[in-house]
Amino acid sequence: MRKLFFSELTSCKETKLHSAPHSWLPLEKGKLSKFAGHSTSSIESLMKMPEPAVLPHFKPADYVDILAQIHEELESCPPDEKSCLYLLQFQVFRGLGEAKLSRRSLQSAWEKASTIHEKLIFGAWLKYEKKGEEPISDLLSSCGKCSQEFKLLDFVSQISTGSHEISYDDESDVFWGSPVVHFQIRDDMIACDRRKLAALSTPLYAMLNGGFRESHLEVIDMSRNGISSIGMRAISKFSLTGRLPYLSADAILEMLDFANKFCCNGLKDACERKLGSFICSRQDAIDFMECALELGCSILAAACLQVLLNELPECLNDEQVVRIFSCASKQQRSTMAGNASFSLYCLLSEVSMSINATSDVTVTFLEKLVDSASDSRQKQLALHQLACTRLLRKDYAEAERLFNAAFTAGHLYSVVGLARLASMRGNKHFSLKLLDSVMSSRWPLGWMYQERALYLEGDNKLENLNKATELDPTLTYPYMFRAASLMKRQSVEAALMEINRILGFKLVLECLELRFCCYLALEDHRAALCDVQAILTLAPDYRMIGGRVSAKQLRMLVMENVEQWTTADCWMQLYDRWSSVDDIGSLSVIYQMLESDAAKGVLYFRQSLLLLRLNCPEAAMRSLQLAREHAASQHEQLVYEGWILYDTGHCEEGLQKAEASIAIQRSFEAFFLKAYALADSSLDPSTSATVVSLLEDALRCPSDRLRKGQALNNLGSVYVDCGKLDLAAECYINALKIGHTRAHQGLARVHFLRNSRTGAYEEMTKLIEKARSNASAYEKRSEYCDRELTKSDLQMVTKLDPLRVYPYRYRAAVLMDNHKEKEAIAELTKAIAFKADLNLLHLRAAFHEHVGDISSALRDCRAALSVDPNHQEMLELHHRVNSQEP
């Protein structure tokens, strides 16, 4: 192995790389030189990998048990507790890395909100989670549909306050004074109906018809009570009509102060509602919030809160806003958020942590979160998150106290923080003792072995990391450490194989960066360029080498050492990589093509398709929106708008956009979108004929062979569903002729339906040989062979992509058939430990029921229904199992 030298870049304001952790990639005159020898110290710098972060998430040791508890509580709790339970469910899924499920839980919290405070807090949270999706709301509006989460609530009129006035209309109720009382305010005299004004509150009644001197006066001096003559006249009118006249905000504030002094609840509510209508900006909200908190005006405070939360995260850069949330007392928090104080500070803490996890603002919000926690599970989350922030701030004594409190409260994962702190004090033995104690008390998890490995050396360290990967293959650190260890031993090819293991099923930027380094060590500059361009596609501002150098800068340096491609070369490379199912390679080529004068709309659209295949939905949506922005024509723009709507669950509106595009110009993409959306949205068998017609129309329009291959493949699938196997085979064969490799899978299905399992097996073997990413191909081929070959193929699937659940289910079913019930349940449990999957939980619930373990079956049913509350088979199993519980 030879060494690369880069020099410092005098033209760029970058930190010099001689101090970087990966300093074996120095910079010299902006060029990549040849390796000129090997430095052990430079390779060892790669070994100085950061320890895996202590994650600030709610990570229960048994997430299935917690999800089951939440579901059980949701079935029986009163409506005003549901949102808090869905928030907890959101935190569980967030800790599992299940973005879609956590988003759905947040949506449920918003939908089940029983108070206006919960409604506005969770609505703002959804808007924050969907940051960047505002164009979707605009697109829905263009189709005559509104997205409720992005709208400010007109909640002032929704708050039910009841009647706070005291009615003294009974003629038998004697008023001793004159029926008209005059209030003198300096030189003005305001006449009021004594009976009506007294009805506003108990204190006013006592003053005007009680034992006070004022009850016998016809003129009462109010000059020193902070009310103007305008305000007093308005109060008089309100006492007669129950409605406020149109006045300035200052006059309403005077009336509000009066109402607060004299406990006029009805007048106070009316003033708060009126002031809420004056809030038009952040500064308005700040000003009125201070008044609302001082006077205890919950309606006005909620109106201000909505405006402030609607501007997250930007409003947290405003010191006035931060001061409101940071300095609020317990009573003021109640005024501002009602009983949703924990939910409010949960949101504020999350946003602040995303901006700067170590800031004073984050600490203050998390302290408020701890104060607002009302049950054990909320305290576990709040204490652990605050502990993580204290750890990052190097406030070790306080971090230890908080981690210990969270751990004592039942948050087992907080032991990671305690172990790190013990290690920092030089007591690795105590770190191991802590972890061993936890692991001996329960079934160990992958993160426990990963953490344990940090305090070991040599073979023991690798043994623990291997066990961590066995129990939880989604953990990134073990792969990276093993690859770095192989690099240290100068086994670059072996390091490359190790890092490819995780990149085969999980796209992680840090792993792509490490593979980039491996390729540079091998002097494979083209492959290195591929990875850095994939990184930039996913994160345009990504920085490498410990954050010291921008990925864009390294890309420019690597490009000087590769032969430049023409536009024609790029298209050929894209065809080749797309055909070989090399999605990362295809992403890289598209990134390079976007620098040319090529039609960017089309390229961004292709980019979005690849990102969806790589399970990067946020990046895919970003690319789709860029495609819309760079569309060359209106009809092309309408197609991209249709895909945006379709991909966000608005199928009907997506169809409308496709039809609008076709009305302007018949195009491949418009017909393809309409066919795709129609096939996915309609259960009517007669729809198949329409889909066939649309795909045939698409194929008659100009397009490149990449897209035509996809259309032929889809057309073949429709023909198979209709039983037209000859037409289906013809479509698949034509797709293969133009390089659509995935058509082998469709053709295999045709062979199988023609009773040729051998032909189907051989067809899938061709796909496996051609496809760079072929876990799904092995899984499909397993359906066309005998049991032993099936087991072999499914073992390969698990090796290539351990997140695919079918192999676990198959192996468990085989074990169950062989009356090995414990082994069958263990096989499912192994996968459930790192993947919250409905099918795995469903099958394990059925197995538990079969062996008579009803309580475990019921637990799995409830957890599964947390994953999908509307799954019909799961609901039926849950009903059956629930009826058997003693």
N, C-alpha and C positions, 0 to 999 in steps of 0.2 A: 504494500500500500504506500502510495506517495502522498505528499502533502500539498494542499492548495494554499496559495498566499494571496490575500487581498491587501491593498494598502489603504491608508485612511483617505477618505474622499474629501479633498479640500473644497470641492464645489458644493458639498451638501452639509447642512448643519446636523451631522449625526455624531453620536458618541463614538470615540475610537474603539475599535474592536479588540485591541490587545488585552482589555480587561473583561471581555465578554465570557460567559460560561462556556460558549462554544468557540473559543478563540482559535481553534484549529481551522477556522474559516476567516483568516485575516484578509485585509484588502490592500492591494498594491497597484497603484497607478490605474485603478479602475479596470483591471484586467484579471482574468483567471489564468494563473500561470500553471505550468506543469508541476506535478509532485516532484519534489527534489529530495526526498528522504522522509524519514518518519520520526516524529517526536512523541515519545510516550506521554509526556506531560500534556501535550495538546489534546491527545485522545482522552486522557483522564478528565480533562475539563468537561467533556461530554457527559461523563458519569455524574457530574454535580447537578443532577436533576433535582428540581424542587420536589419536596414531599407532596403527596396528594393533599389537597386542601381539606380542612375541617369544614364540611358543608353546613351552611346555616339553615338547614331544613329540618322539618319534623320527620324523623326517620324511626318509627316504632320498630322494635325487634321483630314483631310478627304483624305485618301490615294487614294480613288477611283477617286476623282477629279484630283489629281496630275497625276495618271497613265493615265487618259483620256487626260490631257493636253500633256503629253509626247507623247502619241500615235498620237495625232493630229499634233504635231510639226514634228514627224518623217515622217508623210505622205507628208509634203510640204517643209521640210528644205533642204538646199543643202547638198551634200554628206559629206562635211567636218565638219558638225555639228552633224552627227548621233552618233558617238562614245560617245560624251559628254552626249547626251540624254540617251543612253543606260547605261552610268555610273550612271546617276541620277536614272534611273529605278532600277539598281542594288542596290542603296542605299535605295530606298523605300522598296524593297523586303527584304533587310537585316534587316531593322527596323521592318518589320512584322514577322521576324523569318522564312521566306520562303527560306530555303537554296537552294532547287532545282531551284526555279525561279530566285533567285539572281545569281546563277551559270550560268543559261542560258542567263541572261542579260549580264553578263561579257563576255560570249562566243560571243554574238552578237556584243558587243563593239569591240572585237578583229576582228571579221569577217568584220565589216563595217569600220574599220580603214582606213582613207584616206591618212594618212601620215605614214612614216616609224617609226616616234617617237611613234605614237599611237600604231602601230603594235607591237613594241617591248615592250612597257609598259604593254599593256593588255595581251600580250603573257606571260610576266614574272608574271603578276598577276594571270593568269590562272594556271601557273605552281605552284605558291605559294599556291593557293587554293587547288590544287590537290597534295599537298605534301604527300608523302607516296604512290602515285599511279604510281611512275616511273616504277615499275615492269610491269604495264599494257602496257607501251610503248615497253618494251622488248618482251612481249608476242605477241604484234601486229607485231613486227618486225619478230618474228619467223613464223608468218603467211603471211609474205610478205606485211605487211601494216604498214605505218608510222603514228605516232601521231604527228601532226604538232606543237602543243603547246610546246612540250618538245625539239624542235630542235632550235638551234641558227639560226637566219636569216642571209643569205648571202645578206645583204641589200645594201652593198656598190655599187654593180653593178646595184641595182634597183633605186637608187636615180637619178632622171633626173635633170641635171644641165644646159642643153643646151650648146651652144657654147659661151664661154666667151672671146675667142680670137678676136682681131680686125683684119680684113683682109685688107691688103694693097697690094694686088697682082696686082692692077691696074697699068699698065705701065705708065699711065699719072701722077701717084703720084710720084713726084720727091724727091729723097733722095740726099741731098747735099753732104754728106760725102762719104768716101770710102765704097764700098759694103761690105767690111769685116772690122769688128772692133775687136780689141784685148783687152781682159781684163787681166790686170796684177794683179796677186795675189802672192805677195812676189816675188819669183824667177820664177814663172810659167807664161806663156803667153797662153791664151785660145782664139783661133780664133772663131768668131761667125759671122753669117750672119746678117748684120745690119737690113735689112728689116724684116727678120723672127723674130729676137729678139724683135724689136720694136712692132711687131704685138701682143706680149703677153699682153700688157696693155697700157692704155693711158699715164701713167707717163713715161714708157720706150720709148714710141713713142716721147713724148715731149723731153726727154733727148737725144735721138739718132737722131732726125730729127726735132728739134724745135729751139727755140731761146737760148738754153743752149750751153755753151762752148763745152760740150762733143759731140755735133752733128758734129763738125768739127775735132774731134780728132780721130786718128787711134788707139791710145792706151789709155785705161781708167784704172786708178788704182782703183781696188776694194778690196784692202787688208784690209780696215777698215770697211767693210760691213758685216762681220760675215759669209762669204761664203768661202769654201775651193776650191782649184782648181778642186778637184773631183766633188764637187757639181756644180761648174760653167760649167764644161764640160757636165754634165748631163742636165743642163738647156739648153745649146746650142743644144744638141741632141733633147731635147723635143721641142724646137722651130722649128726644122726641121721635126720631125716625129709625134709630138703630143703624144708620148709615153715615159714613164720613163724606163731607163735601170734598171737592178737589182743592187741595192745598199744596204748598211747597213741602219739601222734605223737612226743612227746619221747623215748620209749624207742626208737622206730624210728630217730630221728635219731642217737641214741647208737650204735646198731648200724651205721648207715650210716657214721659217722665211723670206727668200728672197722674196718669192711670196707675203707674207703679207706686207712687206715694200713697194714693188713696185706695189701692187694691181693687181697681175697677177692671176686673178680668175681661169682661166683654169688650170694653173700650181698648184695653191693651192688645187683645187679639186682633181687633180691627186695625189698630195702628201698625202692628207688626206686618199684617198682610199688605197694607198700603205701602209701607216702606220697602217691602220685598219687591214691589213692582218698580221701585226706583233704581234697583241695582243693575247697572249696565256694564260695569267694568270691574276689573280686579281691585282697583283702588276704592271703588264704591263698596265692594264687599269687605275690604279691610276696615274701612271707616265704620260701616254699619255693624260689623262683627264686634268691634270694641264696645260699641254701645249695647249691643245685644247681650254680651257676656256680663257687662256691668249691671244691667237691669234684669238679667235672667230671662231674656226673651227668646224662647226656644224656636218659635216659628221664624222670626227674623234671622236667628243664628243659622238655622237650617238653609234658608234661602242664600245666605252669604257662603255657607259651606259648599253648597252645590257649585257656585261660580268658581270658587277657589279650586275645588277638586277637578272641575272640568278642564283646568289649565295645567294639570300634572303632565310631565314633571317640571315644566318651565317655572311654575309659580314657586317652587322650592328654592329658586335662586333669589327670591325676593325676601329680604331680611324681615320685613314687616309680617309677611305670611308665616315665616318660620317662627317668629316670636309669638304669634297667636297660638300656634299649635304647641310650642315648647313650654310656654308659661301658663297654660290653662290649668287651673286647679281641678280637683275632682268634681266640684259643683259646676264649674264652667264647662268641663267636658260633658257633663250630663246635659247642660243647656244646649251645647253645640251638637251633640250626637245622640241624645237620649240614652237608650240602653245599648247602643251600638258603638260604644267607645272602643272596645277591643277591636272590632272590625275596622274602625277608622284608623287606629294606630298601626294595625297590621298592614293596611294599605300604605300609609305614610312611611312606615319603616322599610317596606319592600322597595318603594320608589327611591327613597334616600340611599339605601344600600346599593342600588343599581347605579346611582350617581357617584357616591363615594362611601364605601363601606366603613371607613375609619373616621369619618367626619364627626365633629361635635354634634351636629344636627342628627345624624344617625343614632348616636348614643342616647341623646335626649328622647327621641321618638321611641326607641326600644325600652328605655326606662319607663316611659308612659305606658307602653304595651304591657310591661310586667305589672305595673300598678293596676291596669285595667283587666288583667286576667282574672276570671271568676271560677274556674275549675282546674283540676289537675292537668288536663291535657293542654289547656291554654297556657298554663304556667310552664309546662315542659317546653313548649315552642318558644315562648317569650324569653325565658331564662337562657335557653340554648343559643338563640340568636344574639342576645346581648353578650353572652360569653364569647361567641365567635368574633364579634366586633372588638371586644376588649383584648382578645388574643392578637388580633391584627394590629391593634394599637400598642402592643407590647406592655399592656397593663396586666402583668401576669398574675399578681396576687388577686385582683378582682376577678379576672377570668377564671381562675381556679375556684374561687368561691361560687361563682355562677354556674360553672360546669358541674360542680359538686351538687349544687341545689337542684339543677335539672336532672342529674343522674339519680339523686335521692327521690325526686318526684316521680321517677319511672321512665325517664328518657335514656334508654340504654346506650344509644349512640354517643351521648355526651362523654362516655368513657374515653373516646378518642381524644378529646380536648385534654382530659386529665392525664392521659398517657403522654401526650406531646409535652405538656408542661413539666412532667417528671423527667422526661428525657432532656429537656432544656437545662434542668438543674444538674444534669450529669448522672441521673439515677435511672438508667435504662432497665435495670433489674426490677425496679418498682413498676415501670411501665408494663413490662411483661407480666408481672404478678397481677396487675389490674386486669389485663386482658385475659389471662388464664382463668381468673376468677369468674369473669363474665362468660367465657366459653364453656366452662365446666358446668354452668347452671342451666344451659339450654343448648338446643341444636345450633352449632356455630354457623355463621354467615360469611360470605366472601370478604366483606369489608373488615371483619375481625382478623382474618389471616393476613390481609394486606397491611393492616395497621401493625400487627405483630411482627411482620417482616422488617419493618423500619428499625427495630431495635435488635436485629440479629445481623450476623455477617456470614459471608461465604455460602456454603451449601445449605445451611439452615435457612438463610434468607431466601434463597431461590426455591427451596422446598415449600416454604410458606406462601411465596408468591404463586407458585404452581397450584397450590391448594386453593388460593384465592380465585384464580382463573377457573378452576374446576367448579367451584361453587357459584361463582358469578362471573361469567365470561365477558360481561359488559364493562368491568373495571378496566380503565385505560392504563393506569400506572404499571401493573405487572408486565404488560407487553413492552412498554417503553423501557423499563429497567432491564428486562432480558435482552432487548435489542442493543441497548447501550453497553451491557456487559459483553456481548459478542463483539461489538465494535472495539472495545478495549482489548479483546484478544485477537484483534485484526481479522475477525471472521465477518467481513462486511456482507457477503452473500447470505450468510446465516442470519445476520441482523435484519437484512432486507426481508427474508422469509418470515421472520418473527413479526415484524411490524405490519406485513401484508396480512397476517392472520386477522387482526382486528379491522384493518381497512377493508377487508372483504365483506364486512357486514355493518360497520359503524364508521361513518365519515367524521373523523376527529381532526381538527386543524393541527393540534400539536403532533399527532402521528404523521400527518402529511409533511409537516416540517422536518420531523426526524427522518422520514424516508427521503426527503429532498437532500438531507445531509449524506445519507447513504449513497445516493446516486452521484453526488459530487465526489465522494471518496472513491467511487468506481470510475470517475471521469465520464459518466454517462450524462452529459450535459443536456441532451434532448429530453431524457426522462426527468431530470431535475427541473427543467423548464416546464414540463407538463405539470408537475406537482405544485410549483409556485404559482402557476397560472390558475390551477384549480383552487388554491388557497385564496387568491385575489378575487375569484368569482364569488366565493362564499363570504369573504370578509375583505372588502376593498381597502380598508385601512389597517390591515393586519401587520403587526411588527414581529420580526423574527430575531433569533439570537438573543434570547432573554429580553426582548422588547427594545433592543438597541438599534435595530436596523429595519427600515420599512421593507416589506415584501416586494414592493414595486422597485426599490433600488436594487435588491438582489436579482430580481428578474432581468433588469437591464444589463447587469454584469454577466449573467449566464447567457443572455441572448448574443453577446459578442463572441461566444464560443460555439455557436451552432449555425448551421447553414440556414439562410433565410428562405422562407417559403413564399411563393407567389400565391395569388388568390386561387388559381387553378390547383396548385399543390394543396392548399388548405382544404378545398372541397374534396379532393381525392382522399386526403387523410381523414376527413370527417366521415366520408362514406365507409372507409376501411374500419375505422374505430367503432362507428355505429353498428356496422355489420358484425363485428366481433364482440358486441355487447361490452365494450370498454367505455363505461360512462364517464369515468374521470378523464380519460384521454380525450373523449369527445368534448367535454367541458373546456379542456385546455385549448383545443383547436378553435372552438367558437370564441373564446376570450381573445385569441390572437386575431381572428377574422374581424372582430369588432373594432380593431384599430384601423382597419382599412376603410375604403369608401363603400363597402358592400351595404346592401339594404339591412339596416340595423334592426328594424322591426321583426323581420323574419328570423334573424339570428337570436335576438333576445327570446323570441317565442320558443325556438329549439332549445335554448338554454333552460327555459322553465320546464320543459318536458323532461330533460335529463335530471334536473334538481328534484323533481317529483319522484322519479325512479330511485334517486339516492336518498329518499326520505328527508328532504330538506324543504318542507313546505313554505317556510317563511321566505327563504331565499328564492324559491320558485315564484312566489307571489310578487316579490320585488322585480324579478325579471319580466314577469308578465305585464306589470305596470309600465316597465321601461319599453316593452314591445308596443304597448298602446301609445306611449308618448312619441315613439319613433316611427309609427305607422306611416307608410307612404301615401295612403289614400283613405278616404272615409270608410269605404267598404272593408278595408283591412282593419281599421281601427275598431269597427263594430264587431269583427270576429274576436279580437283580443278582449274586448269588453265582455263578449259572450262567455269566453273561457274564464275570465275573472269571476263572473257571476256564477257560472257552473261550479267552479272549484271551491266556492264558498257556500255551496249548498242551495243556490238559487237557480234551480234547473229551468223552471218555466221562464224566468226572465232571460236566461242564457239563450233559450230557444227564440225568444222575441228578437234578440240582437242578431242571431243567425239569419232569421227571416228578413230583417231589415237590410242586412248586408246583401243577401241574394237579390232583394228588390232593386238594389243599386247596380250590382254586377254579379253574375254567376261566377263563383270561384271555387277552387278545390277546398280551401279551408272553411268556407262558409257552409258548403254542403256537408263536409266531414263533421263540423261542429254540430250541425242540426241532427245528423244521423246518430252521432255518439250520445248526445243528450237525450234524444228520443228513445233510443234503445235502453238507456239506463233508467229512464223515468216511467216508462209505460209497461204494464204487465199484460196488456191486451195482445194475444197472439197475432192478431191481424196487423199489428204495428210492424212485424217483421218485413212484410212486403214493402212498406213505406221506407224502412231503413235500407233495404236492398236497393230500391230505386234511388235513394239519396246518395248512397255510396257509388252506384253506377254513374250518377251525374257528376260526382266528385272526380271519378277516374277519367271522365271525358274532358275535364278542365286541365289546363297546364299546371304542372307541379314537378318537383324533383323526385327521384326514385326513392329517397328515404321516406317521404310522406306517402307516395303511392304504394310502397310496400306495406305500410301500416294499414292503408285503406283496404288493400287486397286481403290482408290478414283478418281484419274485422269482418269483411264480407264473407270470408270463409267460415268464420265463427257463426254468423247468422245462418248460413246455409246448413251447417252441421245441426244447429238447433231446430231447423225445419226438416231435417232428415234428408236433405239433398246432398248426399255424400260425394257424388261425382263432380258437381259444381264446386263444392267446398275444396276438394282435392285440386281442381284446376286453379282455383284462387291461390291456394297455398304454394303450388308449384310455380306459378307466375311470380309470386312474391319472393320466392327463393331465387329465382332467376335474376332479380334485380337487387339481391343482397340483403333481403330482410330475413335474417337468420332465425329469428323467433318463430317464423312460420313452420319450422321443423316440428314444433310442439303441436300445432294445429293438425299437421299432416299425420303425426303420430296418433292423434285422437281418431282421425278418419280410419287409419289402419286398424285400430282397436275396435271401432264400431263395425268394421268389416270382418271381425273375428280373427284378426291377424295380430296376436300379441307380439310375435317375433318381429313383424314389420314395425310395430309401434316402438318396441325396444330399440331396434336399429336406428329408427328416425331420431329418437331422443339421444342416442349415443352420438349421432352427428352433431346435434346441438351442443352437447357437452364438450366435444372436441373443438368446436369453433368459438364458443362463448368464453370470454375472459371471466365473466361473473356467472357461475353456473350452478349455484346451490339449488335454485328453483328447478333447474333441468334435472339434476339428480333426484330431487323429490318427485318430480313428475314421472321420471323413468321407473321409479320404484313401484308404480302402479301396474307396470307391464311385465313383471318378472316373478319368479317363484319366491318363496318366503326367504330363503337364504340370501339370494341376491337383493331382495327388498331390504333386508336388515343391513346388508353391506352399503347399499345406496343411502339409506337413511342415516347410517353412522357418518357417512361422508357429508351429508347435509348438515348434521349437527356440528361437525368439525369446521365446515366452511361458514356456516351461519347459525350459531346456537340460538338465535332469536326466533327461528322458524319452529312453530309449535307442533306441527303434524308429526314429526318423527317421535317426539316424546309420547304423544297420544297413541301412536301405532304400537310402540314398544310396550306401553302400559297395557294396551288391549290384548296383546299377545300373552303377556304375563298373566293377565286375568283369565284368559282362556285356558291357561295351563294351571289354574288354581293357585297361583302365587300372588295372593291378594296383597300381602305386605310389600312385596317387591314392586307390584304395579302401582300402589299408592306412593311408594318412595320415588319411583320414576317421575311421576307427575309433580311431586313435592319439590324435586330437584329443580325443575323448570319454573315452578310457581315462585320459588324463592327470589328470582330476579326478573320475572315478567308477570305482570298482572294481566292475565289473559282469560277471557270469558270461557273459552272452550276447555282450557286446562282445569279451571275451577269447576266447570259443569261436570266433566268426566270424573274428577276426584269426588265430587259430591255424590254422584251415582255409585261410585265404588264404595264409599263410606256407607251409603244406604244399603248396598248389597251385603256388606259384612255386619250390618246391624248397629253401626256406630252413628246413631241418629243425631246426636249433638254435633259431631264433626260435619256430618252431611248438611245440617241446617246452617252451620257457620259458613261453609263453602257456598251454599246457595245465596246467603245474604251478601257475602263478599262479591259473588258473581253479579248479583243484581245491582251492586254499586258500580260495577263496570258498565253494565247495560241494563237499566231498569225496565226496559220494555221487551226483553228477549222472551218470546212466548214459551219455548220449551223450558227455559229456566224458571219462569213463573209457575209452570205446571209442576215441575219437580219440587220447587219450594213449597207449593201448596200441599203436595202429597207428603213431603217430609215433615212439614210443620204439623200436619194432622196426626203424625205418629209420635210426636214428642210427648213424653209423660207429663 
